[in-house]
Amino acid sequence: MPRGLASEIRGVEPEQAGAAIARLTALPGVRTASGVADAAEHAQTTGQVLPVQSALSGLLPWGGLRRGSTVAVHGSTSLLLALLAEATAGGSWAAVVGVPDLGVAAAGELGVEVARLALVPRPGADFASVTAALLDGVDLVAVGPVGRAEQTARRLSARARHRGAVLLSLGPWPGAEVELRCTGGRWSGLDGGYGYLRQRQVVVHTAGRGAAARPARTDLLLPAPNGAVDGADTADGVAGPAVSWSERGVS
């Protein structure tokens, strides 16, 4: 398993940021890169909006992932991972909870710095306490489509706001500020029935509350020929720039 990955965490109680991360790294079965305990301090020194790849900036009303926000991603684990890429490449820590079939190699191809990615594949009954503890000291926490009570979901969103973390959900999440719904999935690359699939064109619909209340649509190559994510022109699949929210009339 690549350095910086945790195999499983059980029985974690939420505490203060530094203590929570230190306790997580001390538990049996938890393996992260040596700098994970510095994540809480790092969160205090970075900006209020964590960066995303340029092709994805048009999906979000802040041009990135605003600290304290909750974003729900529907229909695409690849899109969820792509949202983590730029921030982890820049030094931020991320964790993924409750996605046991997550492809680490695919995450790396999408640009995620896996040395700064912690995995909690099967939190079981400790989902809420594990997620809360990670929100105390990790910049981005993504959670899988596991069943959860609405009260628990709203309490975790409130914790993300208080701690300045970003909470991302693979699937519905009550009260999410932004909803990203990935549809389509037209693959291309085969020539006369031979060769390799090179890219997939998808459509991402954005909706939500506040600044994201105005629906928007973005065409992406996910993956692009280089394995990452890029913008797509709907006419011929050629990569193009994302449309900013100011150009859509949203400030």
GUMIVO-549174 format. One line per 8 residues: number of its first residue (from 1); for each residue y, z, x of C-alpha. Coordinates in steps of 0.001 Angstrom, whole numbers, padded with zeros to 6 digits. Last residue first. Layout:
% residues N
NUM	Y:Z:X; ...
***
This chain:
% residues 251
251	037109:-008177:-020902; 035045:-010437:-023138; 036378:-013940:-023873; 033279:-015767:-022708; 035051:-016750:-019496; 035795:-013057:-018955; 032069:-012356:-019394; 031242:-014669:-016504
243	029154:-017804:-016910; 026419:-018106:-014262; 026660:-020919:-011749; 024208:-023825:-011689; 020676:-024557:-010587; 019339:-027934:-011646; 016927:-027691:-014585; 017907:-031063:-015994
235	019984:-030557:-019129; 019859:-026784:-019532; 021437:-026184:-016121; 019704:-023241:-014503; 020925:-020179:-012593; 018701:-018683:-009939; 015961:-016099:-009515; 013593:-015552:-006572
227	010432:-017455:-005648; 012244:-020101:-003586; 011555:-022760:-006248; 013271:-020556:-008868; 011220:-017881:-010634; 012745:-017281:-013077; 015120:-020246:-013263; 017787:-019030:-015638
219	019680:-020092:-018766; 022130:-017510:-020127; 022961:-016779:-023772; 025576:-014388:-025161; 025957:-012090:-028157; 029299:-010219:-028474; 028571:-006490:-028629; 028138:-006265:-024854
211	031528:-004625:-024238; 030704:-001972:-026825; 027110:-002251:-028011; 024296:-004652:-027327; 023362:-008296:-027047; 022293:-010665:-024280; 019892:-013566:-024785; 018008:-014743:-021704
203	016599:-018271:-021716; 013830:-019236:-019329; 013123:-022071:-016885; 010079:-021644:-014695; 009811:-022985:-011153; 007467:-024530:-008611; 004115:-025066:-010337; 002020:-026671:-007643
195	000751:-030202:-006947; -001006:-032739:-009139; -000852:-033710:-012836; 001445:-036681:-012258; 003888:-034451:-010399; 003516:-030747:-011189; 006662:-028754:-010512; 007782:-027480:-013882
187	007203:-024407:-016058; 008953:-023868:-019395; 009170:-020163:-020210; 011005:-019638:-023437; 012431:-016208:-024218; 013882:-013262:-022287; 015734:-010658:-024377; 018325:-008528:-022600
179	019654:-005609:-024669; 022715:-003744:-023346; 024114:-000322:-024284; 020657:001036:-025140; 020801:003475:-028074; 017068:003587:-028797; 015033:001723:-026145; 012971:-001377:-026886
171	010923:-003031:-024129; 010790:-002671:-020358; 013491:-000014:-020156; 016183:000345:-017517; 018022:003596:-016806; 020904:003425:-014334; 021900:006685:-012644; 025264:008464:-012771
163	023689:011893:-013236; 025321:012684:-016582; 024909:009184:-017965; 021262:009027:-016845; 020660:012449:-018412; 022117:011229:-021700; 019806:008218:-021591; 016879:010592:-020992
155	017859:012709:-024008; 018191:009584:-026140; 014686:008455:-025219; 013194:011896:-025845; 014826:012122:-029286; 013576:008638:-030137; 010023:009723:-029358; 008141:007742:-026731
147	005304:005234:-026662; 004964:003456:-023336; 006660:000141:-022636; 007426:000808:-018966; 010316:002681:-017400; 012863:001574:-014815; 014891:004148:-012878; 017842:003018:-010769
139	019989:005128:-008416; 017463:007884:-007745; 018310:011608:-007572; 018452:013309:-010940; 017152:010239:-012771; 013882:010755:-010898; 013525:014281:-012278; 014212:013074:-015821
131	011639:010287:-015516; 008974:012723:-014283; 009789:015260:-017019; 009715:012648:-019808; 006554:010856:-018674; 004608:014065:-017990; 002087:013401:-020777; 000769:010428:-018852
123	002795:009571:-015728; 000562:006594:-014926; 002171:004074:-012546; 004768:006253:-010825; 006059:003766:-008263; 008868:004404:-005785; 010880:001461:-004437; 013050:001716:-001326
115	010486:000216:001063; 009875:-002361:-001683; 013255:-004000:-001121; 013260:-006080:-004303; 014125:-009746:-003703; 012025:-011500:-006353; 009362:-012179:-003720; 009181:-008447:-003005
107	008654:-007639:-006667; 005913:-010280:-006833; 004141:-008609:-003913; 004417:-005234:-005643; 002897:-006596:-008848; 003276:-003938:-011554; 000010:-003385:-013409; 000457:000372:-013816
99	003949:000146:-015368; 004642:003747:-016469; 007545:004662:-014215; 009368:002335:-011820; 011697:003899:-009249; 014728:002516:-007437; 016685:003564:-004336; 019929:001939:-003258
91	020398:000506:000232; 021879:-002958:-000319; 018506:-004669:-000731; 017708:-002040:-003360; 020865:-002940:-005305; 020319:-006685:-005049; 016689:-006618:-006193; 016583:-004165:-009095
83	017688:-006682:-011751; 015053:-009104:-010454; 012386:-006513:-011228; 013380:-006308:-014891; 013601:-010096:-015111; 010101:-010429:-013664; 008757:-007857:-016144; 009865:-010215:-018890
75	009738:-009988:-022690; 012456:-007510:-023510; 014743:-005720:-021050; 016610:-002640:-022322; 019624:-001446:-020313; 020850:002170:-020297; 024144:002983:-018583; 025184:005927:-016419
67	026052:003784:-013431; 027010:000275:-014463; 024483:-002384:-013521; 026327:-005532:-012487; 029015:-007932:-013679; 030239:-005181:-016020; 029443:-007102:-019213; 025913:-007867:-017947
59	024024:-011141:-018230; 026661:-013051:-016270; 025821:-011066:-013145; 022228:-012335:-013178; 022649:-015554:-011171; 024852:-013658:-008713; 022089:-011181:-007865; 022845:-007690:-009113
51	025269:-005110:-007737; 025444:-001439:-008733; 028602:-000600:-010651; 030227:002820:-010187; 030443:002419:-006443; 028386:004176:-003775; 029003:007572:-002136; 027572:009996:-004695
43	024378:008008:-005246; 023712:008066:-001487; 023710:011870:-001529; 021034:011867:-004241; 018992:009197:-002439; 018866:011146:000842; 015513:012728:-000032; 014002:009223:-000128
35	014682:008633:003570; 011134:009048:004856; 009746:006140:002836; 007737:007222:-000166; 004194:008448:-000725; 003385:010790:-003613; -000308:011553:-004032; 000045:015283:-003496
27	003569:016557:-004258; 006056:017079:-001416; 008005:013863:-002051; 008610:014896:-005645; 009819:018344:-004615; 012395:016924:-002209; 013552:014489:-004895; 014018:017247:-007458
19	015663:019644:-005001; 018277:017050:-004048; 019107:016144:-007639; 018975:019559:-009317; 015917:020311:-011428; 013652:018381:-013846; 009996:019582:-013885; 007285:017400:-012318
11	003670:017909:-013460; 002053:014755:-012108; 003178:011949:-009825; 001180:008845:-008918; 000861:006165:-006225; 004265:006477:-004649; 005517:003496:-002713; 007860:003511:000294
3	005532:001943:002841; 003459:-000856:001407; 000000:000000:000000
***
